Amino acid sequence: MTDQRPQYGEYATPDEQRRLAGLPPLDAAPPIAPHTAPPAAPPAVSVSDQPAPQASAGSVVKARRWDRVLTIGLLAYGVINVIMTGISYLDLPTVMNGSMKILGIEGEFTNFAQGRLWGTIAAVLLVVGWVITAWLSIRRLRTGKLTWWVPLVGAAVTMLIVSICIMVPMMGDPAFMAYVDGMSGR
């Protein structure tokens, strides 16, 4: 014969479950009067001392499924963008020549040494920015916090830093600076 005893409170009543969880019984909860004065303010507690509101795991997952999908989609788009852009930045002089043609700048990009150096730095910073953004996003997703905005902010901050890296060789190129000087004289 097998032992058919219930396990883990399978047949426990709601009052028994509440008692074992350290909660008062359902009938012992004080009634709430509809027109009572508000309770006195609790003592001041800093925000860091307050526990986070608890929600069941199922409700967090259901309520934030769209956030998870959007965040993962933005991170996936970001990794594709980082790969494609990072590869092109490794040959920054070619990218600069193309950009100068699009802008209508006569001449060619000739600041090759700085272009290669700063292009490599920009490519590495793109990868580092994406990794930090993905790490922060995953941390927030695991705690159930709203996360869709993290990849957007991470991309904006990373691109601002990378743009500064790209500007360094661009500002040191004679053809580009002649174009800028010509624009200021118009």
C-alpha positions as CSV (number, residue, x, y, z in Angstrom):
1,M,0.0,0.0,0.0
2,T,1.2,3.5,-0.7
3,D,1.0,6.4,1.7
4,Q,-1.8,8.8,0.5
5,R,-1.3,11.5,3.1
6,P,-1.7,15.1,1.9
7,Q,1.5,17.1,1.6
8,Y,2.3,20.8,2.2
9,G,-1.2,21.9,3.5
10,E,-3.1,20.4,0.6
11,Y,-6.2,20.0,2.7
12,A,-5.7,23.0,5.0
13,T,-8.5,25.4,5.4
14,P,-7.9,29.1,4.6
15,D,-7.7,29.9,8.3
16,E,-5.1,27.2,8.9
17,Q,-3.1,28.5,5.9
18,R,-3.3,32.0,7.2
19,R,-2.2,30.9,10.7
20,L,0.8,28.9,9.4
21,A,1.7,32.0,7.3
22,G,1.7,34.1,10.4
23,L,-1.4,36.1,9.4
24,P,-4.5,36.7,11.5
25,P,-7.6,34.7,10.8
26,L,-10.1,36.0,8.2
27,D,-12.8,36.7,10.8
28,A,-10.3,38.5,13.1
29,A,-9.6,41.3,10.7
30,P,-11.0,44.5,12.1
31,P,-13.9,46.0,10.2
32,I,-13.2,49.2,8.4
33,A,-15.6,52.0,9.2
34,P,-16.5,54.1,6.1
35,H,-16.3,57.5,7.8
36,T,-13.4,57.3,10.2
37,A,-10.6,59.8,10.5
38,P,-7.5,58.9,8.6
39,P,-4.8,57.2,10.8
40,A,-2.0,59.2,12.2
41,A,1.0,59.6,9.9
42,P,3.6,56.9,10.4
43,P,7.1,58.0,11.5
44,A,9.3,59.2,8.7
45,V,11.1,56.4,6.9
46,S,13.5,57.0,4.0
47,V,12.6,55.6,0.6
48,S,15.5,53.1,0.8
49,D,14.2,51.6,4.1
50,Q,10.7,50.9,2.7
51,P,10.1,47.5,1.3
52,A,9.0,47.2,-2.3
53,P,5.3,46.5,-2.8
54,Q,4.8,42.7,-3.2
55,A,2.8,41.3,-6.1
56,S,2.4,37.8,-7.1
57,A,4.8,36.5,-9.7
58,G,2.0,35.7,-12.1
59,S,0.5,39.2,-12.0
60,V,3.9,40.8,-12.7
61,V,4.6,38.5,-15.6
62,K,1.1,39.1,-17.1
63,A,1.2,42.9,-16.6
64,R,4.6,43.4,-17.9
65,R,4.7,40.9,-20.8
66,W,4.6,43.8,-23.3
67,D,7.5,45.5,-21.5
68,R,9.6,42.3,-21.7
69,V,8.8,41.8,-25.4
70,L,9.5,45.5,-26.3
71,T,12.8,45.5,-24.2
72,I,14.1,42.3,-25.8
73,G,13.1,43.6,-29.3
74,L,15.0,46.9,-28.7
75,L,18.0,45.0,-27.4
76,A,18.0,42.7,-30.4
77,Y,17.7,45.7,-32.8
78,G,20.6,47.3,-30.8
79,V,22.9,44.4,-31.2
80,I,22.3,44.2,-34.9
81,N,23.0,48.0,-35.1
82,V,26.1,47.7,-33.0
83,I,27.5,44.9,-35.2
84,M,26.8,46.7,-38.5
85,T,27.9,50.2,-37.2
86,G,30.9,48.8,-35.3
87,I,32.2,47.0,-38.4
88,S,31.9,50.2,-40.5
89,Y,33.7,52.3,-37.8
90,L,36.7,50.0,-38.0
91,D,37.2,51.5,-41.4
92,L,36.3,55.0,-40.5
93,P,38.2,56.8,-43.3
94,T,35.9,55.1,-45.9
95,V,32.9,56.1,-43.8
96,M,34.1,59.7,-43.7
97,N,34.7,59.8,-47.4
98,G,31.1,58.6,-48.0
99,S,29.8,61.2,-45.5
100,M,31.7,64.0,-47.1
101,K,30.3,63.1,-50.5
102,I,26.8,63.0,-49.2
103,L,27.3,66.5,-47.6
104,G,28.8,67.8,-50.9
105,I,32.2,68.5,-49.4
106,E,34.9,68.6,-52.1
107,G,38.1,66.7,-51.4
108,E,38.7,63.5,-49.5
109,F,39.2,62.5,-45.9
110,T,42.9,62.5,-45.3
111,N,43.2,62.2,-41.5
112,F,43.8,58.4,-41.7
113,A,45.7,57.8,-38.5
114,Q,43.2,59.5,-36.2
115,G,40.4,58.0,-38.3
116,R,41.5,54.5,-37.6
117,L,42.3,55.1,-33.9
118,W,39.0,56.9,-33.1
119,G,37.0,54.6,-35.3
120,T,38.3,51.6,-33.3
121,I,37.6,53.4,-30.0
122,A,34.1,54.2,-31.3
123,A,33.5,50.6,-32.2
124,V,34.6,49.4,-28.8
125,L,32.4,52.0,-27.1
126,L,29.4,50.8,-29.1
127,V,29.9,47.3,-27.8
128,V,30.5,48.4,-24.2
129,G,27.5,50.6,-24.3
130,W,25.3,47.8,-25.6
131,V,26.6,45.4,-23.0
132,I,25.9,47.8,-20.1
133,T,22.5,48.6,-21.5
134,A,21.6,44.9,-21.8
135,W,22.9,44.2,-18.3
136,L,20.8,47.0,-16.8
137,S,17.8,45.9,-18.8
138,I,18.1,42.3,-17.7
139,R,18.5,43.3,-14.0
140,R,15.3,45.4,-14.2
141,L,13.4,42.7,-16.1
142,R,14.3,40.2,-13.4
143,T,13.0,42.4,-10.6
144,G,9.8,43.1,-12.5
145,K,10.4,46.8,-13.0
146,L,9.4,48.8,-16.1
147,T,12.3,48.5,-18.5
148,W,11.4,49.5,-22.1
149,W,13.0,52.9,-21.7
150,V,16.5,51.5,-20.7
151,P,17.5,50.4,-24.2
152,L,16.4,53.8,-25.6
153,V,18.4,55.8,-23.0
154,G,21.4,53.5,-23.3
155,A,21.4,53.9,-27.1
156,A,21.1,57.7,-26.8
157,V,23.9,58.0,-24.3
158,T,26.2,55.6,-26.2
159,M,25.6,57.4,-29.5
160,L,26.4,60.8,-27.9
161,I,29.7,59.4,-26.7
162,V,30.5,57.7,-30.0
163,S,29.6,60.8,-31.9
164,I,32.2,62.8,-30.0
165,C,34.7,60.1,-30.8
166,I,33.9,60.4,-34.5
167,M,34.1,64.2,-34.4
168,V,37.7,64.2,-33.3
169,P,39.2,62.9,-36.6
170,M,36.5,64.8,-38.6
171,M,37.6,68.1,-37.0
172,G,41.2,67.3,-37.7
173,D,40.6,66.8,-41.5
174,P,41.7,69.7,-43.7
175,A,38.9,69.2,-46.3
176,F,36.2,69.1,-43.7
177,M,37.5,72.2,-41.9
178,A,37.7,74.1,-45.2
179,Y,34.0,73.2,-45.7
180,V,33.1,74.5,-42.2
181,D,35.1,77.7,-42.8
182,G,33.4,78.2,-46.1
183,M,30.0,77.7,-44.4
184,S,30.7,80.4,-41.8
185,G,31.7,82.9,-44.5
186,R,28.4,82.6,-46.3
